[in-house]
């Protein structure tokens, strides 16, 4: 038998988050559901991964701030709100829904961490033990 | 308030923005009264553009320009607060704090309550002093210009015995820092304690966002009693650390996760959260669950406050037109896409945003890259939304006429047209040395 393969899950099973906005800048928190998942999040929820997920909104800069005490990170995305609350033509001109774009980021989770994941496991049926 | 020094100060929050629930205050006030001891009720009712709307309202009516829901917010609790010596601190003065103060005095009289001592904090409104702003407002049709001022005037007014403190644009957390400064008598450069009170204020300032509001996601993040959320109460100790809780018997949820979500809300660098009172540092912050619906925040540090104050300037910024039409059934998405192409061809003078609601809309971008990249699919219930802005009203309005015309000129089966046109406000911000902002307070006559 091969060693157990990684589980592929969306980020929302490992973390939650909330979006805020100031002007044309969005901030999105990513908070681990469990401290056990922190290292995995740090390794995979990177500035590059987030910039790629938001590439159609052309961020000029993506900055990640780590808060290991809180098992949380904060992403600051510059110029992703099409001008911000007054200028964007988006229905969601604050970009308040954007945390849910980030929370769909695919993660590879070691099977021994599966017990720390939250939420319905039917997102990728068959992948979970 | 030196008498109360050392005692925990309870601060409840009953509104997190203009338009929040107006029945939130009752249970918060009852919980504060039942706890006894020094207590403050805050209402946070200003957002980035609320002040501009208030300025426009005041231009129409010199007595208006304060929080339009002021009566609804205060009527249920004002007499109780005065009787129980629960102070009220709020930015519901918006563009007309004096008008709000007069209204509160009348309301107290109507309710048969004792006449409150109402303090008004002034100086944030720089709309008559655009020269202080440098180049940022040049050439703009300015509607409002307000500095984010800090907690000192609030603290001074409370120390002088105010029952109600009416502010305009103070920084949201200062609504909590002011009462804490007055109650504990901290030095005004005690950056660690100021930073802790600031983060207590930050946790409270969005109302129910820390008690399970804006958190629920069924099956993943379940929140009991969302329809009857309890609003938050911070118990602040002499070192500024706080415990967040809510009135017994109310709905909602406070745990480490709801607190962390709100802690980082609208924060950029967590090591340097800048307010007029202090620069707060969350790098060593610790969130601890003490029990059901009781979470403690410790470990916040502070650095000296900035020399400059942030000023938000709102200005007239043309017109926003929006039109929508639905397509349903077989090939709905193809028909909606065709309708969008018709609009683009008919309106070359407008930079159109097109959304296919049910296919891609809010995650998409104004330039349409997300929509263009999406392979046409088999959406069966698709609403086409078109939006554009333009400095000229008539040009913007063309969009609405073209969407309406899709009824008879567009693809088959379109229905449910809705259009709207509204004046837009733009915002720019700048920094102004705090010495140039004439902050003052006085009791209302």
HADDOCK unambig.tbl for C-alpha pairs under 7 A between the chains (distance, minus, plus):
assign (segid A and resid 17 and name CA) (segid B and resid 261 and name CA) 6.19 0.50 0.50
assign (segid A and resid 18 and name CA) (segid B and resid 261 and name CA) 5.99 0.50 0.50
assign (segid A and resid 18 and name CA) (segid B and resid 265 and name CA) 6.59 0.50 0.50
assign (segid A and resid 19 and name CA) (segid B and resid 265 and name CA) 6.58 0.50 0.50
assign (segid A and resid 20 and name CA) (segid B and resid 265 and name CA) 5.39 0.50 0.50
assign (segid A and resid 20 and name CA) (segid B and resid 266 and name CA) 4.27 0.50 0.50
assign (segid A and resid 21 and name CA) (segid B and resid 266 and name CA) 5.77 0.50 0.50
assign (segid A and resid 22 and name CA) (segid B and resid 266 and name CA) 6.98 0.50 0.50
assign (segid A and resid 27 and name CA) (segid B and resid 266 and name CA) 6.25 0.50 0.50
assign (segid A and resid 27 and name CA) (segid B and resid 267 and name CA) 6.90 0.50 0.50
assign (segid A and resid 27 and name CA) (segid B and resid 268 and name CA) 6.36 0.50 0.50
assign (segid A and resid 29 and name CA) (segid B and resid 261 and name CA) 6.94 0.50 0.50
assign (segid A and resid 29 and name CA) (segid B and resid 264 and name CA) 6.32 0.50 0.50
assign (segid A and resid 56 and name CA) (segid B and resid 365 and name CA) 6.85 0.50 0.50
assign (segid A and resid 56 and name CA) (segid B and resid 369 and name CA) 5.88 0.50 0.50
assign (segid A and resid 56 and name CA) (segid B and resid 370 and name CA) 5.95 0.50 0.50
assign (segid A and resid 57 and name CA) (segid B and resid 365 and name CA) 5.63 0.50 0.50
assign (segid A and resid 65 and name CA) (segid B and resid 269 and name CA) 6.65 0.50 0.50
assign (segid A and resid 67 and name CA) (segid B and resid 283 and name CA) 6.12 0.50 0.50
assign (segid A and resid 69 and name CA) (segid B and resid 284 and name CA) 6.43 0.50 0.50
assign (segid A and resid 69 and name CA) (segid B and resid 285 and name CA) 6.76 0.50 0.50
assign (segid A and resid 69 and name CA) (segid B and resid 286 and name CA) 6.38 0.50 0.50
assign (segid A and resid 70 and name CA) (segid B and resid 286 and name CA) 6.48 0.50 0.50
assign (segid A and resid 76 and name CA) (segid B and resid 268 and name CA) 6.07 0.50 0.50
assign (segid A and resid 82 and name CA) (segid B and resid 365 and name CA) 6.97 0.50 0.50
assign (segid A and resid 82 and name CA) (segid B and resid 366 and name CA) 6.29 0.50 0.50
assign (segid A and resid 86 and name CA) (segid B and resid 424 and name CA) 6.97 0.50 0.50
assign (segid A and resid 86 and name CA) (segid B and resid 425 and name CA) 6.17 0.50 0.50
assign (segid A and resid 86 and name CA) (segid B and resid 426 and name CA) 5.43 0.50 0.50
assign (segid A and resid 86 and name CA) (segid B and resid 427 and name CA) 6.96 0.50 0.50
assign (segid A and resid 87 and name CA) (segid B and resid 426 and name CA) 6.99 0.50 0.50
assign (segid A and resid 88 and name CA) (segid B and resid 366 and name CA) 6.91 0.50 0.50
assign (segid A and resid 89 and name CA) (segid B and resid 353 and name CA) 6.63 0.50 0.50
assign (segid A and resid 89 and name CA) (segid B and resid 366 and name CA) 6.23 0.50 0.50
assign (segid A and resid 89 and name CA) (segid B and resid 387 and name CA) 6.07 0.50 0.50
assign (segid A and resid 89 and name CA) (segid B and resid 388 and name CA) 6.68 0.50 0.50
assign (segid A and resid 90 and name CA) (segid B and resid 362 and name CA) 6.26 0.50 0.50
assign (segid A and resid 90 and name CA) (segid B and resid 366 and name CA) 6.59 0.50 0.50
assign (segid A and resid 91 and name CA) (segid B and resid 362 and name CA) 6.14 0.50 0.50
assign (segid A and resid 92 and name CA) (segid B and resid 362 and name CA) 5.83 0.50 0.50
assign (segid A and resid 98 and name CA) (segid B and resid 363 and name CA) 6.69 0.50 0.50
assign (segid A and resid 101 and name CA) (segid B and resid 363 and name CA) 6.99 0.50 0.50
assign (segid A and resid 118 and name CA) (segid B and resid 220 and name CA) 6.55 0.50 0.50
assign (segid A and resid 119 and name CA) (segid B and resid 219 and name CA) 6.01 0.50 0.50
assign (segid A and resid 119 and name CA) (segid B and resid 220 and name CA) 4.44 0.50 0.50
assign (segid A and resid 120 and name CA) (segid B and resid 219 and name CA) 6.62 0.50 0.50
assign (segid A and resid 120 and name CA) (segid B and resid 220 and name CA) 6.99 0.50 0.50
